[in-house]
Amino acid sequence: MTGWVVIAGLGPGNDALVTPEVQDALAEATDIVGYIPYVARIDPREGLTLHASDNRVEIDRSRHALEMASEGKRVVVVSSGDPGVFAMAAAVLEAVEHGAPAWRDLDIRVLPGITAMLAAAAACGAPLGHDFCAINLSDNMKPWALIEKRLRLAAEADFAMAFYNPRSKSRPEGFGKALKALRDACGDSRPMIFARNVSRPDQTIRIVPLDEVTEDMADMRTVVLLGSSTTRIIERDGTPLVYTPRSVKDV
């Protein structure tokens, strides 16, 4: 049997948002590898082995997947959202680059998924309708000084922004520091969107002016979006519609 590795995105949480391409790969797999809550989304079946592991062992997880594929197994490495956005695709490719030379000859495919920032944007309109950037606020794998620099420069460039991993129990102060950096750089009250459990039945969307945001509004189940200076809010009954116009006046 010829082995392969597929790195697949399971989307933001709603099973209806898992792509047919990913569903097909899961149906063919002999082994599923991933972070514990993501593997838990996969229904057990005969002939399928689930390999769940902790969140901070991405390279070890990747090596395990590649080793199994070398033995002829059909391995799917699962991530939430899209595997190429702060997720397992980069980890697997890093393992390939620095691992056994034979791993480079394996059948390795990356299957896209709907990442949380796009699901969150769709839930309230089109806040990422013009130029935007995504920043991971976790300083587990990069220094805080680099995060702060990127926040400042993104604000100076007037990007809309999407923030992943805003506030965890192990680093509760990070989001507060990010807010200070953004307020100092932006100098206005552009809308900040908190999308918690996006696409799930208990999804909540909260839209708050930047100058009124408090750091406890975010947690690790929240994707945070920040509009640019041109982002607009359309008030209506229920959740307002938020969008960033596609055209920009000369600057």
C-alpha positions as a Markdown table, in Angstrom:
| # | Residue | x | y | z |
|---|---|---|---|---|
| 1 | Met | 0.0 | 0.0 | 0.0 |
| 2 | Thr | 1.3 | 3.4 | -0.9 |
| 3 | Gly | 1.2 | 5.9 | 1.9 |
| 4 | Trp | 0.4 | 9.6 | 1.9 |
| 5 | Val | 0.0 | 12.6 | 4.1 |
| 6 | Val | -2.9 | 15.0 | 3.7 |
| 7 | Ile | -2.9 | 18.1 | 5.9 |
| 8 | Ala | -6.5 | 19.1 | 6.1 |
| 9 | Gly | -8.6 | 22.0 | 7.5 |
| 10 | Leu | -11.8 | 21.1 | 9.3 |
| 11 | Gly | -13.2 | 24.6 | 9.2 |
| 12 | Pro | -14.2 | 26.8 | 12.1 |
| 13 | Gly | -16.5 | 24.3 | 13.9 |
| 14 | Asn | -19.7 | 23.6 | 11.9 |
| 15 | Asp | -19.4 | 20.3 | 10.2 |
| 16 | Ala | -21.3 | 21.7 | 7.2 |
| 17 | Leu | -18.3 | 23.9 | 6.5 |
| 18 | Val | -15.9 | 21.0 | 6.0 |
| 19 | Thr | -15.2 | 20.8 | 2.3 |
| 20 | Pro | -16.1 | 17.7 | 0.3 |
| 21 | Glu | -12.4 | 17.3 | -0.6 |
| 22 | Val | -11.5 | 17.0 | 3.1 |
| 23 | Gln | -14.4 | 14.7 | 3.7 |
| 24 | Asp | -13.1 | 12.4 | 1.0 |
| 25 | Ala | -9.6 | 12.3 | 2.5 |
| 26 | Leu | -11.0 | 11.5 | 5.9 |
| 27 | Ala | -13.0 | 8.6 | 4.5 |
| 28 | Glu | -9.8 | 7.2 | 2.9 |
| 29 | Ala | -7.5 | 7.6 | 5.9 |
| 30 | Thr | -6.1 | 4.9 | 8.0 |
| 31 | Asp | -4.8 | 7.3 | 10.6 |
| 32 | Ile | -5.8 | 10.7 | 11.9 |
| 33 | Val | -3.2 | 12.9 | 13.7 |
| 34 | Gly | -3.9 | 16.2 | 15.5 |
| 35 | Tyr | -4.6 | 18.3 | 18.5 |
| 36 | Ile | -7.0 | 16.6 | 21.0 |
| 37 | Pro | -10.1 | 18.7 | 20.3 |
| 38 | Tyr | -9.7 | 18.5 | 16.6 |
| 39 | Val | -9.2 | 14.8 | 16.5 |
| 40 | Ala | -12.4 | 14.5 | 18.7 |
| 41 | Arg | -14.4 | 15.9 | 15.8 |
| 42 | Ile | -13.6 | 12.8 | 13.7 |
| 43 | Asp | -16.1 | 9.9 | 14.0 |
| 44 | Pro | -14.4 | 6.6 | 14.9 |
| 45 | Arg | -14.8 | 3.8 | 12.4 |
| 46 | Glu | -13.3 | 0.3 | 11.8 |
| 47 | Gly | -9.9 | 0.6 | 10.2 |
| 48 | Leu | -9.2 | 4.1 | 11.4 |
| 49 | Thr | -6.8 | 4.9 | 14.2 |
| 50 | Leu | -7.0 | 8.3 | 16.0 |
| 51 | His | -3.7 | 9.8 | 17.3 |
| 52 | Ala | -4.6 | 12.8 | 19.5 |
| 53 | Ser | -1.8 | 14.9 | 21.2 |
| 54 | Asp | -1.3 | 18.1 | 23.1 |
| 55 | Asn | -1.1 | 21.5 | 21.5 |
| 56 | Arg | 2.6 | 22.2 | 21.8 |
| 57 | Val | 4.0 | 19.1 | 20.1 |
| 58 | Glu | 3.4 | 20.1 | 16.5 |
| 59 | Ile | 6.8 | 19.0 | 15.1 |
| 60 | Asp | 6.7 | 15.6 | 17.0 |
| 61 | Arg | 3.1 | 15.2 | 15.6 |
| 62 | Ser | 4.3 | 16.0 | 12.1 |
| 63 | Arg | 7.2 | 13.5 | 12.3 |
| 64 | His | 4.8 | 10.8 | 13.5 |
| 65 | Ala | 2.5 | 11.4 | 10.6 |
| 66 | Leu | 5.4 | 11.3 | 8.1 |
| 67 | Glu | 6.8 | 8.1 | 9.7 |
| 68 | Met | 3.4 | 6.4 | 9.4 |
| 69 | Ala | 3.1 | 7.5 | 5.7 |
| 70 | Ser | 6.5 | 6.0 | 5.1 |
| 71 | Glu | 5.2 | 2.7 | 6.3 |
| 72 | Gly | 2.4 | 2.8 | 3.8 |
| 73 | Lys | -0.4 | 4.4 | 5.9 |
| 74 | Arg | -2.8 | 7.0 | 4.7 |
| 75 | Val | -2.5 | 9.8 | 7.2 |
| 76 | Val | -4.6 | 12.9 | 7.6 |
| 77 | Val | -3.2 | 15.6 | 9.8 |
| 78 | Val | -6.1 | 17.7 | 11.0 |
| 79 | Ser | -6.3 | 21.4 | 11.9 |
| 80 | Ser | -9.2 | 23.7 | 12.6 |
| 81 | Gly | -9.9 | 26.3 | 10.1 |
| 82 | Asp | -7.4 | 26.3 | 7.3 |
| 83 | Pro | -4.2 | 24.2 | 7.9 |
| 84 | Gly | -2.0 | 26.9 | 6.3 |
| 85 | Val | -3.1 | 29.7 | 8.7 |
| 86 | Phe | -1.2 | 29.4 | 12.0 |
| 87 | Ala | -1.7 | 25.7 | 11.8 |
| 88 | Met | -0.2 | 22.3 | 10.9 |
| 89 | Ala | 0.8 | 22.7 | 7.2 |
| 90 | Ala | 3.8 | 24.8 | 8.1 |
| 91 | Ala | 4.8 | 22.4 | 10.9 |
| 92 | Val | 4.6 | 19.3 | 8.6 |
| 93 | Leu | 6.7 | 21.0 | 5.9 |
| 94 | Glu | 9.2 | 22.1 | 8.5 |
| 95 | Ala | 9.5 | 18.5 | 9.6 |
| 96 | Val | 10.0 | 17.5 | 6.0 |
| 97 | Glu | 12.7 | 20.0 | 5.4 |
| 98 | His | 14.7 | 18.9 | 8.4 |
| 99 | Gly | 13.8 | 15.3 | 8.5 |
| 100 | Ala | 14.6 | 12.1 | 6.7 |
| 101 | Pro | 15.5 | 12.7 | 3.0 |
| 102 | Ala | 12.9 | 10.0 | 2.0 |
| 103 | Trp | 10.1 | 12.1 | 3.4 |
| 104 | Arg | 10.5 | 14.6 | 0.5 |
| 105 | Asp | 9.4 | 11.9 | -1.9 |
| 106 | Leu | 6.1 | 11.2 | -0.1 |
| 107 | Asp | 2.7 | 12.1 | -1.5 |
| 108 | Ile | 2.0 | 15.2 | 0.6 |
| 109 | Arg | -1.0 | 17.4 | 0.0 |
| 110 | Val | -2.5 | 20.4 | 1.8 |
| 111 | Leu | -6.3 | 20.7 | 1.6 |
| 112 | Pro | -7.7 | 24.2 | 2.4 |
| 113 | Gly | -10.4 | 24.9 | 4.9 |
| 114 | Ile | -12.5 | 27.9 | 5.9 |
| 115 | Thr | -10.4 | 29.7 | 8.4 |
| 116 | Ala | -12.0 | 31.4 | 11.5 |
| 117 | Met | -11.3 | 35.0 | 10.4 |
| 118 | Leu | -13.3 | 34.4 | 7.2 |
| 119 | Ala | -16.2 | 32.8 | 9.0 |
| 120 | Ala | -16.2 | 35.6 | 11.6 |
| 121 | Ala | -16.1 | 38.3 | 8.8 |
| 122 | Ala | -19.0 | 36.6 | 7.0 |
| 123 | Ala | -21.0 | 36.4 | 10.2 |
| 124 | Cys | -21.2 | 40.3 | 10.4 |
| 125 | Gly | -20.8 | 41.3 | 6.8 |
| 126 | Ala | -17.5 | 42.1 | 5.1 |
| 127 | Pro | -15.1 | 43.9 | 7.4 |
| 128 | Leu | -12.2 | 42.4 | 5.5 |
| 129 | Gly | -13.6 | 43.7 | 2.2 |
| 130 | His | -10.4 | 45.6 | 1.4 |
| 131 | Asp | -6.7 | 45.1 | 2.2 |
| 132 | Phe | -6.2 | 43.3 | 5.5 |
| 133 | Cys | -3.7 | 41.2 | 7.5 |
| 134 | Ala | -3.8 | 38.4 | 10.1 |
| 135 | Ile | -1.7 | 38.5 | 13.2 |
| 136 | Asn | -1.2 | 35.8 | 15.8 |
| 137 | Leu | -1.1 | 37.5 | 19.2 |
| 138 | Ser | 0.5 | 34.4 | 20.9 |
| 139 | Asp | 4.1 | 35.0 | 21.9 |
| 140 | Asn | 4.8 | 31.3 | 22.4 |
| 141 | Met | 6.9 | 31.1 | 19.1 |
| 142 | Lys | 7.9 | 34.7 | 18.5 |
| 143 | Pro | 8.9 | 37.7 | 20.8 |
| 144 | Trp | 6.3 | 40.2 | 21.9 |
| 145 | Ala | 8.4 | 43.0 | 20.5 |
| 146 | Leu | 7.8 | 41.6 | 17.0 |
| 147 | Ile | 4.1 | 41.4 | 17.6 |
| 148 | Glu | 4.0 | 45.0 | 18.8 |
| 149 | Lys | 6.0 | 46.1 | 15.8 |
| 150 | Arg | 3.6 | 44.4 | 13.4 |
| 151 | Leu | 0.6 | 45.8 | 15.1 |
| 152 | Arg | 2.0 | 49.3 | 14.8 |
| 153 | Leu | 3.0 | 49.0 | 11.2 |
| 154 | Ala | -0.3 | 47.4 | 10.2 |
| 155 | Ala | -2.1 | 50.3 | 11.9 |
| 156 | Glu | 0.1 | 52.8 | 10.1 |
| 157 | Ala | -0.7 | 51.1 | 6.8 |
| 158 | Asp | -4.4 | 51.3 | 7.7 |
| 159 | Phe | -5.1 | 47.6 | 7.2 |
| 160 | Ala | -8.2 | 45.9 | 8.6 |
| 161 | Met | -6.8 | 43.2 | 10.9 |
| 162 | Ala | -7.7 | 39.7 | 12.2 |
| 163 | Phe | -6.2 | 38.5 | 15.4 |
| 164 | Tyr | -5.8 | 34.8 | 16.4 |
| 165 | Asn | -5.1 | 33.5 | 19.9 |
| 166 | Pro | -5.9 | 36.9 | 21.5 |
| 167 | Arg | -5.9 | 35.9 | 25.2 |
| 168 | Ser | -5.2 | 32.7 | 27.0 |
| 169 | Lys | -5.0 | 31.7 | 30.7 |
| 170 | Ser | -1.3 | 31.3 | 30.5 |
| 171 | Arg | -0.8 | 34.9 | 29.0 |
| 172 | Pro | -3.8 | 37.0 | 30.0 |
| 173 | Glu | -1.9 | 40.2 | 29.7 |
| 174 | Gly | -1.2 | 39.9 | 25.9 |
| 175 | Phe | -4.5 | 41.2 | 24.6 |
| 176 | Gly | -4.3 | 44.2 | 26.9 |
| 177 | Lys | -0.9 | 45.1 | 25.6 |
| 178 | Ala | -2.1 | 44.7 | 22.0 |
| 179 | Leu | -5.0 | 47.0 | 22.7 |
| 180 | Lys | -2.7 | 49.7 | 24.0 |
| 181 | Ala | -0.4 | 49.4 | 21.0 |
| 182 | Leu | -3.4 | 49.6 | 18.6 |
| 183 | Arg | -5.0 | 52.6 | 20.4 |
| 184 | Asp | -1.6 | 54.5 | 20.4 |
| 185 | Ala | -1.2 | 53.7 | 16.7 |
| 186 | Cys | -4.8 | 54.2 | 15.4 |
| 187 | Gly | -6.0 | 57.1 | 17.4 |
| 188 | Asp | -9.6 | 56.5 | 16.6 |
| 189 | Ser | -12.6 | 54.4 | 17.6 |
| 190 | Arg | -12.8 | 52.0 | 14.6 |
| 191 | Pro | -14.9 | 48.9 | 15.2 |
| 192 | Met | -13.5 | 45.8 | 16.9 |
| 193 | Ile | -15.5 | 42.6 | 16.3 |
| 194 | Phe | -15.4 | 39.7 | 18.8 |
| 195 | Ala | -16.7 | 36.5 | 17.2 |
| 196 | Arg | -16.8 | 33.7 | 19.7 |
| 197 | Asn | -17.5 | 30.1 | 18.8 |
| 198 | Val | -18.0 | 31.2 | 15.2 |
| 199 | Ser | -20.2 | 28.9 | 13.1 |
| 200 | Arg | -21.3 | 26.9 | 16.1 |
| 201 | Pro | -24.9 | 27.0 | 17.6 |
| 202 | Asp | -23.6 | 29.2 | 20.5 |
| 203 | Gln | -21.9 | 31.7 | 18.2 |
| 204 | Thr | -21.9 | 35.3 | 19.5 |
| 205 | Ile | -20.9 | 38.4 | 17.6 |
| 206 | Arg | -20.0 | 41.6 | 19.5 |
| 207 | Ile | -19.1 | 44.9 | 17.9 |
| 208 | Val | -17.3 | 47.5 | 20.1 |
| 209 | Pro | -15.5 | 50.7 | 19.3 |
| 210 | Leu | -11.8 | 50.3 | 19.9 |
| 211 | Asp | -11.7 | 52.9 | 22.6 |
| 212 | Glu | -14.3 | 51.1 | 24.6 |
| 213 | Val | -12.9 | 47.6 | 24.4 |
| 214 | Thr | -11.7 | 45.8 | 27.5 |
| 215 | Glu | -9.2 | 43.0 | 27.5 |
| 216 | Asp | -11.6 | 40.5 | 29.1 |
| 217 | Met | -13.8 | 40.6 | 26.0 |
| 218 | Ala | -11.6 | 38.0 | 24.2 |
| 219 | Asp | -10.5 | 34.5 | 25.0 |
| 220 | Met | -9.0 | 31.6 | 23.0 |
| 221 | Arg | -12.4 | 30.7 | 21.5 |
| 222 | Thr | -12.7 | 34.2 | 20.1 |
| 223 | Val | -11.5 | 35.6 | 16.8 |
| 224 | Val | -11.0 | 39.3 | 16.9 |
| 225 | Leu | -11.3 | 41.6 | 13.9 |
| 226 | Leu | -10.5 | 45.3 | 13.7 |
| 227 | Gly | -11.7 | 47.5 | 11.0 |
| 228 | Ser | -9.6 | 50.1 | 9.1 |
| 229 | Ser | -10.3 | 53.8 | 9.3 |
| 230 | Thr | -12.8 | 53.4 | 6.4 |
| 231 | Thr | -14.8 | 50.5 | 7.8 |
| 232 | Arg | -18.5 | 51.3 | 8.0 |
| 233 | Ile | -21.3 | 50.0 | 10.3 |
| 234 | Ile | -24.9 | 49.7 | 9.0 |
| 235 | Glu | -27.2 | 49.7 | 12.0 |
| 236 | Arg | -30.4 | 47.5 | 11.8 |
| 237 | Asp | -32.5 | 45.3 | 14.0 |
| 238 | Gly | -30.3 | 42.5 | 15.3 |
| 239 | Thr | -26.5 | 42.3 | 14.5 |
| 240 | Pro | -25.3 | 45.4 | 12.6 |
| 241 | Leu | -23.7 | 44.8 | 9.2 |
| 242 | Val | -20.0 | 45.8 | 9.0 |
| 243 | Tyr | -18.1 | 46.3 | 5.8 |
| 244 | Thr | -14.9 | 47.9 | 4.5 |
| 245 | Pro | -15.4 | 49.6 | 1.2 |
| 246 | Arg | -13.5 | 48.3 | -1.8 |
| 247 | Ser | -12.5 | 51.7 | -3.0 |
| 248 | Val | -10.1 | 54.1 | -1.3 |
| 249 | Lys | -9.7 | 57.8 | -1.9 |
| 250 | Asp | -6.2 | 59.1 | -2.9 |
| 251 | Val | -4.0 | 59.6 | 0.1 |
